[in-house]
Amino acid sequence: MDVMLEKLLEHKIVAILRGIEDRDADGAAQALIDGGIKLMEVTMNTEGATSIIERWRDRFGADAWIGAGTVLDVDYARRAIDAGAQFLISPNLDEEVIAYGNERGVAVWPGVMTPTEIVKALKAGAGAVKLFPMGTLGIGYLKEIRGPLDKVPIMATGGVDLSNIKEYFAAGANAVGMGGKLISLDWVKEGRLNLVTERARQFTEAVKEL
């Protein structure tokens, strides 16, 4: 098992930062880390994503693992890895991205929805998959596919909040990806970073109890 997959399975939460402004990014990252978050992704459709990733690796590399999200194709993958991304996550399955990441020793966790896509991703060399959009698919869907696909590391993304996070894991999730329900960009813009830290701590405590 590669190191990043070990960290994903150990820490269980990936914070997704989409659309964060560069001036707010470092404060948000520190607040999440203070709340116990260990894996953070900046989506590639965020303005200045690569510069944020590069800076975060430099500033927070001792405390967290930094990745890129919304890696739709090899061009995005190349830019993300050049910036220092330690893992790549996408909403889609692109086997070329998996191959590119594997060649460079960078974990790729592609987005999948169907059992066919899950198996294709594994055959292409993905260490884990992102089941998406879970907010629409629902926890029942995860339970059903866990029957035949019981060994696949799955990061469930979408619809996770404090009231249901334990249900996600009970249904078979190994990890979850979280955006707005974990980090409020309004709080970040308003400088209420203590609230970001407190919410992060609530989620990290919830998964420690699993």
Contacts in CASP RR format, 6 or more apart in sequence:
PFRMAT RR
TARGET T0000
AUTHOR 0000-0000-0000
METHOD contacts of the structure
MODEL  1
MDVMLEKLLEHKIVAILRGIEDRDADGAAQALIDGGIKLMEVTMNTEGAT
SIIERWRDRFGADAWIGAGTVLDVDYARRAIDAGAQFLISPNLDEEVIAY
GNERGVAVWPGVMTPTEIVKALKAGAGAVKLFPMGTLGIGYLKEIRGPLD
KVPIMATGGVDLSNIKEYFAAGANAVGMGGKLISLDWVKEGRLNLVTERA
RQFTEAVKEL
2 105 0 8 1.000
2 107 0 8 1.000
2 127 0 8 1.000
4 65 0 8 1.000
4 86 0 8 1.000
4 87 0 8 1.000
4 106 0 8 1.000
4 107 0 8 1.000
5 107 0 8 1.000
5 127 0 8 1.000
5 128 0 8 1.000
5 153 0 8 1.000
7 38 0 8 1.000
7 39 0 8 1.000
7 65 0 8 1.000
8 14 0 8 1.000
8 39 0 8 1.000
8 87 0 8 1.000
8 107 0 8 1.000
8 109 0 8 1.000
8 128 0 8 1.000
8 153 0 8 1.000
8 155 0 8 1.000
8 174 0 8 1.000
8 175 0 8 1.000
9 153 0 8 1.000
9 174 0 8 1.000
9 175 0 8 1.000
11 37 0 8 1.000
11 38 0 8 1.000
11 39 0 8 1.000
11 175 0 8 1.000
11 204 0 8 1.000
11 207 0 8 1.000
12 169 0 8 1.000
12 174 0 8 1.000
12 175 0 8 1.000
12 176 0 8 1.000
12 207 0 8 1.000
12 210 0 8 1.000
13 37 0 8 1.000
13 38 0 8 1.000
13 39 0 8 1.000
13 175 0 8 1.000
13 176 0 8 1.000
13 177 0 8 1.000
13 178 0 8 1.000
13 182 0 8 1.000
13 203 0 8 1.000
13 204 0 8 1.000
13 207 0 8 1.000
14 39 0 8 1.000
14 40 0 8 1.000
14 41 0 8 1.000
14 89 0 8 1.000
14 155 0 8 1.000
14 175 0 8 1.000
14 176 0 8 1.000
14 177 0 8 1.000
14 178 0 8 1.000
15 32 0 8 1.000
15 37 0 8 1.000
15 39 0 8 1.000
15 40 0 8 1.000
15 41 0 8 1.000
15 177 0 8 1.000
15 178 0 8 1.000
15 179 0 8 1.000
15 182 0 8 1.000
15 183 0 8 1.000
15 200 0 8 1.000
16 41 0 8 1.000
16 43 0 8 1.000
16 69 0 8 1.000
16 157 0 8 1.000
16 177 0 8 1.000
16 178 0 8 1.000
16 179 0 8 1.000
16 180 0 8 1.000
16 182 0 8 1.000
17 25 0 8 1.000
17 28 0 8 1.000
17 29 0 8 1.000
17 40 0 8 1.000
17 41 0 8 1.000
17 42 0 8 1.000
17 43 0 8 1.000
17 46 0 8 1.000
17 179 0 8 1.000
17 183 0 8 1.000
18 43 0 8 1.000
18 45 0 8 1.000
18 46 0 8 1.000
18 70 0 8 1.000
18 179 0 8 1.000
19 43 0 8 1.000
19 45 0 8 1.000
19 46 0 8 1.000
19 47 0 8 1.000
19 185 0 8 1.000
20 28 0 8 1.000
20 42 0 8 1.000
20 46 0 8 1.000
20 52 0 8 1.000
20 185 0 8 1.000
20 188 0 8 1.000
21 47 0 8 1.000
21 189 0 8 1.000
22 47 0 8 1.000
22 48 0 8 1.000
22 51 0 8 1.000
22 52 0 8 1.000
24 185 0 8 1.000
24 188 0 8 1.000
24 189 0 8 1.000
25 42 0 8 1.000
25 52 0 8 1.000
25 55 0 8 1.000
25 56 0 8 1.000
26 55 0 8 1.000
26 56 0 8 1.000
26 59 0 8 1.000
27 188 0 8 1.000
27 193 0 8 1.000
28 183 0 8 1.000
28 185 0 8 1.000
28 188 0 8 1.000
28 193 0 8 1.000
28 196 0 8 1.000
29 40 0 8 1.000
29 56 0 8 1.000
29 59 0 8 1.000
29 60 0 8 1.000
29 64 0 8 1.000
30 60 0 8 1.000
30 193 0 8 1.000
31 188 0 8 1.000
31 193 0 8 1.000
31 194 0 8 1.000
31 196 0 8 1.000
31 197 0 8 1.000
31 200 0 8 1.000
32 40 0 8 1.000
32 64 0 8 1.000
32 182 0 8 1.000
32 183 0 8 1.000
32 196 0 8 1.000
32 197 0 8 1.000
32 200 0 8 1.000
33 60 0 8 1.000
33 63 0 8 1.000
33 64 0 8 1.000
34 197 0 8 1.000
34 200 0 8 1.000
35 197 0 8 1.000
35 198 0 8 1.000
35 200 0 8 1.000
35 201 0 8 1.000
35 204 0 8 1.000
36 200 0 8 1.000
36 201 0 8 1.000
36 204 0 8 1.000
37 64 0 8 1.000
37 182 0 8 1.000
37 200 0 8 1.000
37 203 0 8 1.000
37 204 0 8 1.000
38 63 0 8 1.000
38 64 0 8 1.000
38 65 0 8 1.000
39 64 0 8 1.000
39 65 0 8 1.000
39 67 0 8 1.000
39 87 0 8 1.000
40 56 0 8 1.000
40 60 0 8 1.000
40 64 0 8 1.000
40 65 0 8 1.000
40 66 0 8 1.000
40 67 0 8 1.000
41 66 0 8 1.000
41 67 0 8 1.000
41 68 0 8 1.000
41 69 0 8 1.000
41 87 0 8 1.000
41 89 0 8 1.000
42 49 0 8 1.000
42 52 0 8 1.000
42 53 0 8 1.000
42 56 0 8 1.000
42 66 0 8 1.000
42 67 0 8 1.000
42 68 0 8 1.000
42 69 0 8 1.000
43 49 0 8 1.000
43 68 0 8 1.000
43 69 0 8 1.000
43 70 0 8 1.000
44 50 0 8 1.000
44 68 0 8 1.000
44 69 0 8 1.000
44 70 0 8 1.000
44 71 0 8 1.000
44 72 0 8 1.000
44 76 0 8 1.000
44 79 0 8 1.000
44 80 0 8 1.000
45 70 0 8 1.000
46 52 0 8 1.000
49 68 0 8 1.000
49 80 0 8 1.000
49 83 0 8 1.000
50 79 0 8 1.000
50 80 0 8 1.000
50 82 0 8 1.000
50 83 0 8 1.000
51 83 0 8 1.000
53 66 0 8 1.000
53 67 0 8 1.000
53 68 0 8 1.000
53 80 0 8 1.000
53 83 0 8 1.000
53 84 0 8 1.000
53 85 0 8 1.000
54 83 0 8 1.000
54 84 0 8 1.000
56 64 0 8 1.000
56 66 0 8 1.000
57 66 0 8 1.000
57 83 0 8 1.000
57 84 0 8 1.000
57 86 0 8 1.000
60 66 0 8 1.000
65 86 0 8 1.000
65 87 0 8 1.000
66 84 0 8 1.000
66 85 0 8 1.000
66 86 0 8 1.000
67 80 0 8 1.000
67 84 0 8 1.000
67 85 0 8 1.000
67 86 0 8 1.000
67 87 0 8 1.000
67 88 0 8 1.000
67 89 0 8 1.000
68 76 0 8 1.000
68 77 0 8 1.000
68 80 0 8 1.000
68 83 0 8 1.000
68 85 0 8 1.000
68 87 0 8 1.000
68 88 0 8 1.000
68 89 0 8 1.000
69 80 0 8 1.000
69 88 0 8 1.000
69 89 0 8 1.000
69 90 0 8 1.000
70 76 0 8 1.000
70 89 0 8 1.000
70 90 0 8 1.000
70 91 0 8 1.000
71 77 0 8 1.000
71 80 0 8 1.000
71 88 0 8 1.000
71 89 0 8 1.000
71 90 0 8 1.000
71 97 0 8 1.000
71 108 0 8 1.000
72 90 0 8 1.000
72 91 0 8 1.000
72 92 0 8 1.000
72 94 0 8 1.000
73 94 0 8 1.000
73 96 0 8 1.000
73 97 0 8 1.000
74 94 0 8 1.000
74 96 0 8 1.000
74 97 0 8 1.000
74 100 0 8 1.000
76 97 0 8 1.000
77 88 0 8 1.000
77 97 0 8 1.000
77 100 0 8 1.000
77 101 0 8 1.000
77 108 0 8 1.000
78 100 0 8 1.000
80 88 0 8 1.000
81 88 0 8 1.000
81 100 0 8 1.000
81 101 0 8 1.000
81 104 0 8 1.000
81 106 0 8 1.000
85 106 0 8 1.000
86 106 0 8 1.000
86 107 0 8 1.000
87 106 0 8 1.000
87 107 0 8 1.000
87 108 0 8 1.000
87 109 0 8 1.000
88 97 0 8 1.000
88 101 0 8 1.000
88 106 0 8 1.000
88 107 0 8 1.000
88 108 0 8 1.000
88 109 0 8 1.000
89 108 0 8 1.000
89 109 0 8 1.000
89 110 0 8 1.000
89 111 0 8 1.000
89 130 0 8 1.000
89 155 0 8 1.000
90 97 0 8 1.000
90 108 0 8 1.000
90 109 0 8 1.000
90 110 0 8 1.000
90 111 0 8 1.000
90 130 0 8 1.000
91 111 0 8 1.000
91 130 0 8 1.000
91 132 0 8 1.000
92 110 0 8 1.000
92 111 0 8 1.000
93 110 0 8 1.000
93 111 0 8 1.000
93 112 0 8 1.000
93 117 0 8 1.000
93 120 0 8 1.000
93 121 0 8 1.000
93 124 0 8 1.000
94 110 0 8 1.000
95 120 0 8 1.000
95 121 0 8 1.000
95 124 0 8 1.000
97 108 0 8 1.000
97 110 0 8 1.000
98 108 0 8 1.000
98 110 0 8 1.000
98 121 0 8 1.000
98 124 0 8 1.000
98 125 0 8 1.000
98 126 0 8 1.000
99 124 0 8 1.000
99 125 0 8 1.000
100 108 0 8 1.000
101 107 0 8 1.000
101 108 0 8 1.000
102 108 0 8 1.000
102 125 0 8 1.000
107 127 0 8 1.000
107 128 0 8 1.000
108 125 0 8 1.000
108 126 0 8 1.000
108 127 0 8 1.000
109 126 0 8 1.000
109 127 0 8 1.000
109 128 0 8 1.000
109 129 0 8 1.000
109 130 0 8 1.000
109 155 0 8 1.000
110 121 0 8 1.000
110 126 0 8 1.000
110 129 0 8 1.000
110 130 0 8 1.000
111 117 0 8 1.000
111 121 0 8 1.000
111 129 0 8 1.000
111 130 0 8 1.000
111 131 0 8 1.000
111 132 0 8 1.000
112 118 0 8 1.000
112 120 0 8 1.000
112 121 0 8 1.000
112 129 0 8 1.000
112 130 0 8 1.000
112 131 0 8 1.000
112 132 0 8 1.000
113 131 0 8 1.000
113 132 0 8 1.000
113 133 0 8 1.000
113 137 0 8 1.000
115 145 0 8 1.000
115 148 0 8 1.000
115 149 0 8 1.000
117 129 0 8 1.000
118 129 0 8 1.000
118 131 0 8 1.000
118 145 0 8 1.000
118 149 0 8 1.000
118 152 0 8 1.000
119 149 0 8 1.000
121 129 0 8 1.000
122 129 0 8 1.000
122 152 0 8 1.000
127 153 0 8 1.000
128 152 0 8 1.000
128 153 0 8 1.000
128 154 0 8 1.000
128 155 0 8 1.000
128 174 0 8 1.000
128 175 0 8 1.000
129 152 0 8 1.000
129 153 0 8 1.000
129 154 0 8 1.000
129 155 0 8 1.000
130 154 0 8 1.000
130 155 0 8 1.000
130 156 0 8 1.000
130 157 0 8 1.000
130 177 0 8 1.000
131 137 0 8 1.000
131 142 0 8 1.000
131 145 0 8 1.000
131 154 0 8 1.000
131 155 0 8 1.000
131 156 0 8 1.000
131 157 0 8 1.000
131 173 0 8 1.000
132 157 0 8 1.000
132 158 0 8 1.000
133 157 0 8 1.000
133 158 0 8 1.000
134 141 0 8 1.000
134 142 0 8 1.000
134 156 0 8 1.000
134 157 0 8 1.000
134 158 0 8 1.000
134 159 0 8 1.000
134 160 0 8 1.000
134 168 0 8 1.000
135 158 0 8 1.000
135 159 0 8 1.000
139 164 0 8 1.000
139 167 0 8 1.000
139 168 0 8 1.000
139 171 0 8 1.000
140 171 0 8 1.000
142 154 0 8 1.000
142 156 0 8 1.000
142 168 0 8 1.000
142 171 0 8 1.000
142 172 0 8 1.000
142 173 0 8 1.000
143 171 0 8 1.000
143 172 0 8 1.000
146 154 0 8 1.000
146 171 0 8 1.000
146 172 0 8 1.000
153 174 0 8 1.000
153 175 0 8 1.000
154 172 0 8 1.000
154 173 0 8 1.000
154 174 0 8 1.000
154 175 0 8 1.000
155 173 0 8 1.000
155 174 0 8 1.000
155 175 0 8 1.000
155 176 0 8 1.000
155 177 0 8 1.000
156 168 0 8 1.000
156 172 0 8 1.000
156 173 0 8 1.000
156 175 0 8 1.000
156 176 0 8 1.000
156 177 0 8 1.000
157 176 0 8 1.000
157 177 0 8 1.000
157 178 0 8 1.000
158 176 0 8 1.000
158 177 0 8 1.000
158 178 0 8 1.000
159 181 0 8 1.000
160 168 0 8 1.000
160 176 0 8 1.000
160 177 0 8 1.000
160 178 0 8 1.000
160 181 0 8 1.000
161 181 0 8 1.000
162 181 0 8 1.000
162 202 0 8 1.000
162 203 0 8 1.000
162 206 0 8 1.000
165 176 0 8 1.000
165 203 0 8 1.000
165 206 0 8 1.000
165 207 0 8 1.000
166 206 0 8 1.000
166 209 0 8 1.000
166 210 0 8 1.000
168 176 0 8 1.000
169 176 0 8 1.000
169 207 0 8 1.000
169 210 0 8 1.000
178 203 0 8 1.000
182 199 0 8 1.000
182 200 0 8 1.000
182 203 0 8 1.000
183 196 0 8 1.000
183 199 0 8 1.000
183 200 0 8 1.000
184 195 0 8 1.000
184 196 0 8 1.000
184 199 0 8 1.000
187 193 0 8 1.000
187 195 0 8 1.000
187 196 0 8 1.000
188 196 0 8 1.000
END
